[in-house]
Amino acid sequence: MTDERIKQVSALRRAMIRPELGATAGTLLVFLFFLLIAGDSGMFAPAGIQNWTVVSAQFAIIAVGACLLMIAGEFDISVGSMIGFAGIVIAILSVQWGLPVWVSILAAFVICVALGWVNGMLVIKTGLPSFIVTLAFLYILRGLTIWLSILTTRQTIIGGVKDLVQNDWLAFLFGGVVLKDLFAWFADIGLIEKFVAGTRAGQPVVEGLPMLVVWAVVLVIFGHVLLTRTKFGNWIFASGGDAQAARYVGVPVARVKILMFMFSAFCACVFATCQVIEFGSAAADRGFMKEFEAIICVVIGGTLLTGGYGSVIGAALGAIIFGVVQQGLFFTGGESSLFRVFLGTILLGAVLFNTYIRRMITGER
Amino acid sequence: MSAPLIELKSIEKHFGPVIALSGVTFDVKAGECHCLLGDNGAGKSTFIKTMSGVHKPSSGEILVDGKKIAFESPRDAMAAGIATVYQDLAMIPLMSVTRNFWMGREPEKRFGPFKFIDFDKANKVTLEEMASMGIHLRGAEQAVGTLSGGERQTVAIARAVYFGAKVLILDEPTSALGVRQTSNVLATIDKVRKRGIGVVFITHNVRHAMAVGDRFTVLNRGKTLGTAKRGEVKPEELQDLMAGGKELAELEGSLGGTI
């Protein structure tokens, strides 16, 4: 029995209720804008592309974790502090204690994922909002990071990781560069410029694909497939959409949420490890504000703050918008303080748009 | 008629000093619709929750297919074929009909070492099951939020039936619906009953109960006041029993019998 009062749904309307729509349009607009005003600034030359790709990839890594967690109905605002903490753990274990870098990295992952579990357990067992629980950890972890760093080295930056990571197999997975042959070939056929002078003369200006970007792509694909194609993904939506309704049909809501806290912590640790190896050092203030930047990417990507609806692809597009605009302002010589004005504005716009879309889907007034 | 699918004998439930149920006896047979009537606060919700494994009774017996059983959790009750459709918590509006229908029991297909939801099967079965309940959806991928209240109830009922419910408990399925939606849900109850499922229809609306009920049990102040078969009882009597007194009869008289 079809109801004649339900209007035929237009293709446009169908497209609009896909969560990625806003972010897709935003990404196109941002690229168009910078192609027009910064087309000749080097932003779209190979080295420029590498620049904003790496920055976008960094955002994407933490956005995937934040996205799945937010769809499951929770927040983790301790991500930034977790990044700083993981970095210091790696540096202390490898530089101060002399452990192999791979052992230090694995230890950092174990500790971070365990902290994610603690976050999740506290949220589930106490019934407190995750905002409050993870806000506590935002301070606890940042404080511990600075204290541990000063306790062991009397400073807040621990260097010396660079020398240790040479020939470390696991460090390569986070700080290495792959597809060097392909990029050399790109240079040979003239797609990428070569250095003309200096010690690296004759090598392509972009050496290869940084592992950081590989991590971002892998995590985005993993998150997207998990969310949209698997049973567990359906449980993520259900846990965030209506936890009680999900429990009634046997969805293990507590387990889903705790696992997503752990995944968010895992993503933070990937970010931290890549950064430590890239810089060759760890600093206690790393990751500052990253939790909010991750959440902004996710919200720009069309995920509802209230959970139950969203897209990892959208979050990745949000990360691209974030990265391109931030680096684009640098290329165009724009005022970097205006970047924050832009962020705040686009965040507000995205939330309003998402709320409107939500009403469209649910038919609420 | 055959033996009851589920039988509850002298169920009592106390919450601290509060006696929510003080002796409820109820049973459902295959292929019948047994209406449980009661006013607000009569203990209907507590009783359903006892039957569906949410609460454990303080005293009394539950028998499924003649065997004594104790439900430790809603999962136990579900495993015994007792499905409950709650009034408001049945569906997640932001998720598609298919995702809601299969929630917690998603069909999977293997792809190498990975398992993915078999959406072809899931969508097909969802549309078929909904069609068998008389609702033809535009697409199984549409969000449940776009459905009307009656259609949402039907998705929940179709889901319970598809997953092998022997006893279907419907918690006030018609209370928030309009006239046309209500008649659709009542028609669905009739379809479910004809498949040999025992339906427990909880309501405080005597007219809705009379429309589909085979037997009627009235709950008042935590007690059952007896069970009547269809044709043995008049709507006015049920109404009186629910209200538990003469006041309503008098009021009804003064209003000209319209309640």
Interface residues (C-beta under 8 A of the other chain):
Chain A: M1 T2 D3 I6 V9 I17 V225 R229 T230 K231 G233 N234 W235 F237 A238 G241 D242 Q244 A245 A246 Y248 V249 G250 V251 L304 G308 Y309 R358 I361 T362 G363 E364
Chain B: P74 R75 M78 T84 Y86 L89 A90 M91 I92 P93 L94 M95 R99 W102 M103 G104 R105 E106 E108 F114 K115 F116 I117 G134 I135 H136 R138 A143 G145 T146 S148
